[in-house]
Amino acid sequence: MTISTRIAALASALIVSALCSHARAQSNITIYRCVDASGAVTLQNDVPCPKGSQQTLRKIGVLPTLPAPPAAVVKPQAAVPASPPAPATPTPEPLARTAPPALFQCRTWDERDYLGDTAEPPATCAPVQSIGIDGSSELAAGTTCEMRQDTCVAVPAEQLCASWKKRVDEAEFRWKVGGGRNDDRKAEFDRLSKVYRESTCLR
């Protein structure tokens, strides 16, 4: 084998190697090995040899490729239960107000006026001056009294709220300026004030 023939064979091998490397990225490639009349060898990719050349062909297929890795399975996260809604704060029912109780404008035997709860308050003892046997009060045996009934009339409906307000104010005045032990006066003021506050007078 001559030097030129060895060089041609080496070149042919290099070309075949290069074409094979290129063929890995392609499909159904045909390599043509051509030897002309002078003995020169050429390799052609998918192109047949010229007429008058000795032609040898080789089919090169696509190298098998590895299958794509399976998609990662995403494990669904456990659903976090939603917090139950906070219980609604109950709306307080409005206070059921009532009409103010009846009041009576009363007058005592000694001309003092006051507001009371009843048309017939208990009778009171009106002092009566005693006279002795000599006709004077100096020798009187003692002090006597006469039971007297207060006179009362009902307060008109259209004046009830104003009269209740007046009665509460008077009870507060007696409690705060009465002096001494005033527990009973405070209790009376609290009672009357509660009745007034819960009535329709303060709608």
C-alpha positions in Angstrom: 0.0 0.0 0.0 1.4 3.3 -1.1 1.7 6.3 1.1 -1.0 8.1 -0.9 -3.3 5.2 -0.5 -2.7 5.2 3.4 -3.4 8.9 3.5 -6.6 8.4 1.5 -7.7 5.6 3.8 -7.0 7.7 6.9 -8.9 10.6 5.5 -11.7 8.3 4.6 -11.8 7.0 8.2 -11.9 10.5 9.6 -14.6 11.6 7.3 -16.7 8.5 8.2 -16.2 9.2 11.9 -17.2 12.8 11.4 -20.2 11.9 9.4 -21.2 9.2 11.9 -21.0 11.8 14.7 -23.2 14.2 12.7 -25.6 11.3 11.9 -26.3 10.8 15.6 -28.3 14.0 15.5 -30.2 13.1 12.3 -32.4 10.2 11.2 -32.1 7.8 8.1 -28.7 9.1 6.8 -27.0 7.3 3.9 -23.2 7.5 3.6 -21.9 7.0 0.0 -18.2 5.8 -0.3 -17.0 6.7 -3.8 -13.8 5.4 -5.5 -13.0 7.1 -8.8 -10.9 5.8 -11.7 -7.7 7.1 -10.2 -8.4 5.3 -6.9 -9.3 8.4 -4.9 -11.9 7.8 -2.2 -14.6 10.3 -1.2 -17.5 10.0 1.2 -20.8 11.8 0.5 -23.7 12.4 2.8 -27.0 11.4 1.2 -25.5 12.2 -2.3 -24.9 9.3 -4.7 -21.4 8.8 -6.3 -20.8 10.3 -9.8 -21.1 8.1 -12.7 -18.0 6.0 -13.4 -17.2 5.7 -9.7 -17.3 2.6 -7.6 -20.0 3.2 -5.0 -20.5 1.7 -1.6 -23.3 2.9 0.7 -24.0 2.6 4.4 -27.2 3.4 6.2 -26.9 5.1 9.5 -30.0 5.3 11.8 -30.7 7.5 14.7 -29.1 6.3 18.0 -31.7 5.3 20.5 -32.4 8.1 23.0 -33.1 7.7 26.6 -36.8 8.1 27.5 -37.6 11.4 29.2 -37.6 11.0 33.0 -41.1 10.7 34.4 -42.6 13.9 35.7 -42.3 14.3 39.4 -45.5 13.4 41.2 -46.5 16.3 43.4 -48.1 14.9 46.5 -51.2 17.0 47.3 -51.0 18.6 50.6 -53.6 17.8 53.1 -56.2 20.5 53.1 -56.1 22.6 56.2 -59.6 22.8 57.6 -60.9 26.3 57.7 -61.4 27.8 61.1 -65.1 28.0 62.0 -66.5 31.5 61.9 -66.6 33.3 65.2 -70.1 33.2 66.6 -72.0 36.3 66.0 -72.4 38.5 69.1 -76.1 38.5 69.9 -77.7 41.9 69.6 -79.2 42.9 72.9 -82.9 43.2 72.7 -84.1 46.7 73.1 -85.5 47.5 76.6 -89.3 47.0 76.6 -90.4 50.4 77.9 -93.8 50.8 79.6 -95.9 53.8 80.1 -95.2 55.7 83.3 -97.3 54.7 86.3 -100.1 56.9 87.4 -99.3 59.8 89.7 -101.5 61.8 92.0 -101.2 65.4 93.1 -102.0 65.5 96.7 -102.4 68.2 99.4 -102.2 67.8 103.2 -104.4 69.3 105.8 -101.8 72.1 106.4 -101.7 73.0 102.6 -98.5 71.2 101.6 -98.5 69.7 98.1 -96.7 66.5 97.1 -96.8 63.8 94.4 -97.9 60.3 95.4 -98.7 56.8 94.1 -102.2 56.5 95.4 -105.4 58.5 95.4 -106.1 57.6 99.0 -102.9 57.9 101.1 -103.1 56.9 104.8 -104.7 59.5 107.0 -102.4 61.7 109.1 -102.8 63.0 112.6 -103.5 66.8 112.7 -102.7 68.2 116.1 -105.6 69.8 118.0 -104.9 72.3 120.8 -106.4 71.1 124.1 -108.1 73.5 126.5 -108.0 73.1 130.3 -110.9 73.4 132.7 -110.1 77.0 133.2 -110.5 77.6 129.5 -106.8 78.1 128.8 -104.3 75.8 127.2 -101.9 76.0 130.1 -103.8 73.5 132.2 -104.6 71.2 129.2 -104.2 67.5 130.0 -102.1 66.8 126.9 -101.8 67.1 123.2 -104.5 65.6 121.0 -104.8 65.2 117.3 -107.4 64.7 114.7 -107.0 62.2 111.8 -107.2 64.1 108.6 -107.2 62.7 105.0 -105.1 64.2 102.3 -106.9 65.2 99.1 -105.6 63.8 95.8 -106.3 64.2 92.1 -104.9 62.2 89.2 -102.2 63.9 87.1 -103.4 64.2 83.5 -101.7 61.7 81.0 -100.0 64.5 79.0 -98.3 65.7 82.2 -97.2 62.4 83.6 -93.6 62.5 82.3 -93.0 66.0 83.6 -94.5 65.1 86.9 -92.3 61.9 87.2 -89.2 64.0 86.4 -90.2 66.4 89.1 -90.8 63.6 91.6 -87.4 62.0 90.9 -85.6 65.4 91.3 -87.4 66.0 94.6 -86.4 62.5 95.9 -82.8 63.2 94.9 -82.8 66.5 96.7 -84.2 65.0 99.9 -81.6 62.2 99.8 -78.6 64.5 99.2 -79.4 67.3 101.5 -81.4 65.5 104.2 -78.5 65.0 106.5 -78.1 62.2 109.0 -78.7 58.6 108.0 -80.4 58.8 104.6 -80.4 55.1 103.5 -84.2 55.1 103.2 -84.1 58.3 101.2 -81.5 56.9 98.8 -83.5 53.7 98.4 -86.6 55.8 97.5 -84.7 57.8 95.0 -83.3 54.7 93.4 -86.7 53.1 93.1 -88.3 56.2 91.5 -85.4 56.8 89.2 -85.5 53.2 87.9 -89.2 53.5 87.2 -88.7 56.8 85.3 -85.7 55.5 83.3 -87.5 52.4 82.1 -90.7 54.3 81.1 -91.6 55.6 77.7 -90.7 59.1 79.0 -87.1 58.4 77.9 -87.8 57.0 74.4 
